[in-house]
Every structure is written in C-alpha cells, then in structure tokens.
C-alpha cells in the first residue's frame, strides 16, 4: 500500500504551482428514476481503522504555476449529511469557490428530446444523441434532427435503465462502427451490455451487424445502478464503468472480483480482454476488471495524460472524484463519506488499509452524470479543468486542479434550474450539454 503523508499533501497543494426525479436527492427519499440507495437496504460495511491511499503521481495541470491558489469559503451547499467524518487531507472536500472570468453564452441547439443521456461527435461535427427510452438520433450543428436510427436492440427502460452512452469508434472513418451501452433485458432480470454496429447514414439512418461485445454478469433484477459510461483510450482500449445495482445482493459484490458489479472494466474494441489487465492471474476473477469497490459510475473522461478519471454517485452524501488505477480497491461499501437515505450509517470509518481515498468528495451530493476534462482554446482559463453534469444540484460543476488535487470549485448555470445529464467538449472547443427532462435540450456553451 502506498500512502502519502499529510506533509506531502499540503506541500502538493501549496507548491506545484497546478416528470423525472433526481439521481441523488441529497437527503430526500429515493425515487423511481435515478434513485440512490434505499433506506431499507442493510449494510455490510466492515470495521476500519487506518487511512487508505491518497492521490499519487502529481502533475502540474489546471492552475497556471504563476497564479496563486484559490482561497476563501466553499460553494454554499448547506450542512454535510455526515459531519462526523473528517476529510483525509486538506481540500478533499469543499474547496474554495471560484468564478470564471470569461462570460459564457448559452445557446439552445435543439430541444424535444425525451430524457436524453449522451452525445458523441461524428467526424463531420454532427452529433449522435441517445434518449433513455431507446432512441438514437443524428443531430446537425444547426439542431436539425434525423429520423430515429433503426436497428437498435430492445432496452429495459424502467427507472435508471434504457439506452445510455454512445461513442464513435476510433476507426470510424474506415469501419463506420459506433458503440453504445444499454440495460439489456434478460431472463431473470437485466444487466448492462455494450454493443457495436455499423452506422448507415442517410435519410433513414440505421445500424447494421449489431454485435454485443460485453455483458455485465451476474444477471440481476434491478433497475438501478448499472453505470454505463464508455471511454476509448489512445492505445485502442475501451473502459466501461459499472454500478453495483443498488440493492444489497449487488452492493455486497462491489469488491468481489468474481462479479462485474461496482467495477471499471477494460476491454478491446471487439470485446476481447487485454493481456495486461490486472486480474488475469486470478483464475476466479472476471478478466475484464480494471478496478473494484465503486458504487455507481455515471461520469468518466481522460485527462491530458490520457489517464482515466471518474465521478461516482454516493448515497446520501459522498459523491466521489476518483482516478481509478489498475487493480486497486476504491472502498465501496466498506468505506465512504455518506450514509443511507434513512440516515442510518453505512460505514464505521471513511478510511481503511489498502483502500483508496477519493481525490475529492461532495457532501451534500451533486448527483453527477457526464464529464469532460477541458482541452480546448475557446476558454483558456478552463484548460485542464474538470466539468461534471449535476442532476440534483442542477448545475454544471467545474473543478480547478493542481497536482491532481482539487483547488477550486464553481457551479455554473444554476440560474437555469435544469438537471445536467451530459457534458462533452466539441471539436471547436465549445461545451455541449444535455438537460435531463421529458423535453430535454441540447445546449452549447461559448464565450460571450
């Protein structure tokens, strides 16, 4: 186990100069769609004592070295649900509030989407947009929407289920392949599946030769917490984020390598297993597993160093920003910073030996969904900042980073009072968002 001292963490911060209910309600009881852990769920948290590991391998990104670190009070969010849990290191939560210097113009590109979930850009700057009930559309930069793409498999769209993420294959120019995640109805329940197919463009677009390349196992009857984000890497690998299905039967498998629940998995684009995955030597483990101990991961992106970052939903308190590394355990349900929606405790401690600490956590929660790490030129001050869609928080959450630690936080678009489901960076450097509503919108953010 690698553990950074408090002295190192402080030095890293001071030097380095770097209709639809909520997914998390931050205190109200869970609701049928995008709910958190139910009050009735028992816990299987273990006894913990020592601190786990903390962020490693600092990098100078986010805040220019010549600029001082932000200071002052945090974003006003109200009292913590679990105030008795102290952060493991300074500014692991409630970083100073910051304000963007650049004025932002919000343009409504299109509307009329039924609970849209994800955006992916085609090479010609048109967008693929998914709707949770099961439809996929091609949308022009001017907001013109195609007919629904034909040929998609049936989805289980109850509660959090449905058609979720979509990505354009790295070899799309040659193959025409697109990839998507969805709740796959099965005998005995459902599970997250990843499919790919060739997109046939035209007046009546369709997909051909649909192939399911990954299935979450075991099958379970749950309409909650299946995760579902896709991230391609430059070395032609595919990360898939998975949840632990919320109910106790699934929750207790989040740290079990014989189950896909509560994991990040890593596969090749054809669904085969990379030969450098961390659990290949364990004959009992699912070979696709990259990291374990996650709750429900609905946000994922690569940084400028092509490392994976995720944000996962906590229960009542305890949403987490993590940088999952191969073979590591991120603690759920043994450790964490939240509690049950009933107010009952889940964890005896937020720290334990051999379990990773989050880079940052929120209590109360933001209810995260969608994520991008900004690399464009339209907003120079946002370079290397993390952007996260906020559902219950009804905000676009911006995190300023230095040395892989959060040094400032901003809540954007709060005046719109809309649930932000997705955020991606467009090819020209604008940010594109989806609002989670039965009349969902596709928004574009540019400098004013």
SULFEN-V241413 format. One record per residue. N is the residue number from 0. OMEGA is omega in whole degrees, 0 to 359 (NA if undefined). Layout:
N:OMEGA / N:OMEGA
//
This chain:
0:177 / 1:181 / 2:177 / 3:179 / 4:177 / 5:179 / 6:180 / 7:183 / 8:179 / 9:178 / 10:180 / 11:180 / 12:187 / 13:176 / 14:169 / 15:191 / 16:NA / 17:NA / 18:185 / 19:182 / 20:186 / 21:175 / 22:174 / 23:184 / 24:178 / 25:175 / 26:178 / 27:181 / 28:181 / 29:183 / 30:189 / 31:183 / 32:178 / 33:179 / 34:175 / 35:181 / 36:182 / 37:181 / 38:185 / 39:184 / 40:173 / 41:180 / 42:172 / 43:180 / 44:180 / 45:176 / 46:183 / 47:181 / 48:189 / 49:178 / 50:174 / 51:183 / 52:183 / 53:186 / 54:184 / 55:174 / 56:182 / 57:176 / 58:178 / 59:179 / 60:175 / 61:181 / 62:177 / 63:185 / 64:184 / 65:182 / 66:178 / 67:176 / 68:175 / 69:177 / 70:179 / 71:184 / 72:178 / 73:173 / 74:179 / 75:181 / 76:184 / 77:185 / 78:177 / 79:174 / 80:182 / 81:184 / 82:181 / 83:177 / 84:178 / 85:176 / 86:182 / 87:180 / 88:184 / 89:176 / 90:170 / 91:175 / 92:176 / 93:174 / 94:181 / 95:176 / 96:176 / 97:179 / 98:177 / 99:177 / 100:182 / 101:175 / 102:186 / 103:173 / 104:178 / 105:180 / 106:176 / 107:182 / 108:181 / 109:178 / 110:177 / 111:176 / 112:179 / 113:182 / 114:179 / 115:188 / 116:188 / 117:177 / 118:170 / 119:183 / 120:169 / 121:182 / 122:181 / 123:177 / 124:167 / 125:185 / 126:165 / 127:179 / 128:178 / 129:169 / 130:184 / 131:178 / 132:173 / 133:182 / 134:176 / 135:181 / 136:169 / 137:186 / 138:179 / 139:176 / 140:178 / 141:176 / 142:178 / 143:187 / 144:178 / 145:164 / 146:179 / 147:179 / 148:182 / 149:172 / 150:179 / 151:177 / 152:178 / 153:180 / 154:170 / 155:189 / 156:178 / 157:176 / 158:182 / 159:184 / 160:177 / 161:175 / 162:190 / 163:188 / 164:175 / 165:176 / 166:175 / 167:182 / 168:181 / 169:178 / 170:186 / 171:183 / 172:179 / 173:189 / 174:186 / 175:186 / 176:168 / 177:184 / 178:177 / 179:176 / 180:179 / 181:172 / 182:183 / 183:176 / 184:182 / 185:172 / 186:181 / 187:178 / 188:181 / 189:176 / 190:178 / 191:175 / 192:173 / 193:179 / 194:172 / 195:180 / 196:176 / 197:177 / 198:177 / 199:186 / 200:177 / 201:182 / 202:176 / 203:186 / 204:180 / 205:171 / 206:181 / 207:175 / 208:179 / 209:180 / 210:174 / 211:185 / 212:178 / 213:174 / 214:173 / 215:175 / 216:6 / 217:171 / 218:182 / 219:176 / 220:178 / 221:177 / 222:184 / 223:164 / 224:172 / 225:183 / 226:172 / 227:178 / 228:178 / 229:176 / 230:173 / 231:179 / 232:180 / 233:178 / 234:172 / 235:172 / 236:183 / 237:172 / 238:175 / 239:180 / 240:186 / 241:175 / 242:185 / 243:171 / 244:171 / 245:184 / 246:188 / 247:181 / 248:177 / 249:184 / 250:184 / 251:179 / 252:187 / 253:179 / 254:182 / 255:184 / 256:175 / 257:182 / 258:174 / 259:187 / 260:176 / 261:185 / 262:157 / 263:177 / 264:183 / 265:182 / 266:169 / 267:182 / 268:177 / 269:179 / 270:178 / 271:186 / 272:175 / 273:185 / 274:174 / 275:174 / 276:192 / 277:186 / 278:183 / 279:181 / 280:179 / 281:186 / 282:181 / 283:187 / 284:169 / 285:189 / 286:180 / 287:190 / 288:174 / 289:179 / 290:187 / 291:174 / 292:178 / 293:181 / 294:178 / 295:189 / 296:180 / 297:180 / 298:180 / 299:180 / 300:174 / 301:175 / 302:183 / 303:176 / 304:178 / 305:174 / 306:181 / 307:170 / 308:179 / 309:167 / 310:182 / 311:181 / 312:171 / 313:173 / 314:174 / 315:191 / 316:171 / 317:166 / 318:188 / 319:166 / 320:180 / 321:171 / 322:189 / 323:178 / 324:186 / 325:172 / 326:183 / 327:184 / 328:183 / 329:158 / 330:184 / 331:3 / 332:184 / 333:179 / 334:179 / 335:185 / 336:181 / 337:179 / 338:177 / 339:177 / 340:177 / 341:187 / 342:178 / 343:180 / 344:172 / 345:188 / 346:173 / 347:178 / 348:176 / 349:183 / 350:177 / 351:180 / 352:175 / 353:180 / 354:188 / 355:171 / 356:172 / 357:174 / 358:183 / 359:174 / 360:180 / 361:171 / 362:6 / 363:187 / 364:170 / 365:188 / 366:190 / 367:171 / 368:183 / 369:185 / 370:169 / 371:175 / 372:195 / 373:179 / 374:186 / 375:182 / 376:180 / 377:181 / 378:183 / 379:183 / 380:180 / 381:184 / 382:180 / 383:174 / 384:179 / 385:176 / 386:185 / 387:173 / 388:179 / 389:180 / 390:179 / 391:180 / 392:179 / 393:185 / 394:164 / 395:186 / 396:179 / 397:177 / 398:171 / 399:186 / 400:166 / 401:180 / 402:179 / 403:176 / 404:180 / 405:180 / 406:178 / 407:181 / 408:177 / 409:173 / 410:181 / 411:174 / 412:181 / 413:181 / 414:180 / 415:179 / 416:179 / 417:176 / 418:182 / 419:183 / 420:188 / 421:172 / 422:176 / 423:175 / 424:177 / 425:183 / 426:180 / 427:179 / 428:174 / 429:172 / 430:178 / 431:184 / 432:168 / 433:174 / 434:183 / 435:183 / 436:174 / 437:168 / 438:184 / 439:183 / 440:169 / 441:184 / 442:178 / 443:179 / 444:177 / 445:174 / 446:179 / 447:NA
//
